[in-house]
Amino acid sequence: MRECLVLSAAMIFLATPRLWAGSTTLFQRGDQGGVIVPFMIDGRGPFVMLLDTGASHSAITEAVVAATGARAVARSNVISPTDTTVRTIVAIEQLSLGPHSVDLILASVVPDGTFDAGGKIMGLIGQDVLAWLRYTIDFRRGEIEWHDRAPARVDG
């Protein structure tokens, strides 16, 4: 019985992501509940962007392109829930949030004011960036916990 209790406690400890958090980043909630965070692009910024776990592709506004000097590398059809448009694609050498960076991102360019009427949100970060990171979004505390490593596997 005692071994079972110790094994259960160890499994809970190893499976709890918060215990593996390396650092945290505070976020703001948007008008519709979105997670809004500051990002650095190629060492410039911070730029306020929407972290969108449901988006496959990242996008930045024309103002961010002008501020960072991101270079156009292609034009592509971009399909969204509302329409299909041809957008310029720019290369971002490094996108950073908190202690983590993702290199070589291709982002669509959208007009200023696309994400909010005031134009304060300057981009959207999708799974092309987020899939490379380990994190937990804690909505109660308003923070993102960044995980440095995966918990150890428990084989049994």
C-alpha positions, -999 to +999 in steps of 0.1 A: +000+000+000+028+024+009+046+017-024+014+025-043+010+058-025+046+068-032+043+058-068+010+078-072+026+109-056+056+106-079+034+103-110+014+134-101+047+153-093+062+144-127+030+150-147+024+185-133+037+211-159+039+240-134+067+221-115+088+222-147+083+260-154+115+277-161+101+313-162+069+332-167+056+360-188+027+382-178+000+387-204-030+410-209-064+399-219-079+414-250-114+426-254-125+392-265-104+373-240-073+368-262-038+365-248-018+396-256+020+396-250+051+416-260+074+400-286+108+411-299+115+407-336+151+407-348+161+424-316+136+453-320+104+460-301+087+450-280+056+446-303+023+438-287+009+406-304-019+382-300-009+347-291-033+325-310-030+287-303-056+280-330-038+298-359-014+278-381+005+308-393+019+341-378+012+375-392+026+410-385+014+444-395+029+468-420+042+490-391+062+461-377+077+454-411+087+491-414+101+491-378+121+459-382+131+461-418+118+425-424+125+416-460+098+403-484+106+368-496+073+358-514+037+364-520+011+338-512-026+331-510-036+333-473-070+317-464-088+330-433-123+324-421-134+356-437-116+356-471-087+346-493-062+372-501-027+375-516-003+386-489+034+395-488+054+370-468+084+383-449+114+366-433+119+371-395+153+360-384+144+357-347+112+361-328+115+362-290+091+360-261+104+359-226+134+336-224+127+318-256+134+325-293+124+308-325+145+314-356+136+318-393+099+325-393+079+334-424+051+357-415+022+372-436+020+410-437-014+425-429-026+461-429-022+481-397-053+479-375-062+444-387-063+429-352-080+457-333-095+491-341-069+511-322-040+494-340-023+485-306-021+448-315+007+445-341+006+408-350-006+373-344+017+345-333+005+311-345+016+275-343+045+280-367+062+296-337+043+281-307+048+245-318+085+249-310+079+260-274+066+243-243+043+265-222+012+266-201-012+295-202-026+303-167-056+325-172-064+329-135-029+344-128-026+360-162+008+345-171+024+321-194+047+295-178+077+285-200+089+250-196+126+244-201+123+207-204+098+179-206+090+160-174+107+126-171+087+097-184+073+072-160+072+038-176+053+012-157 
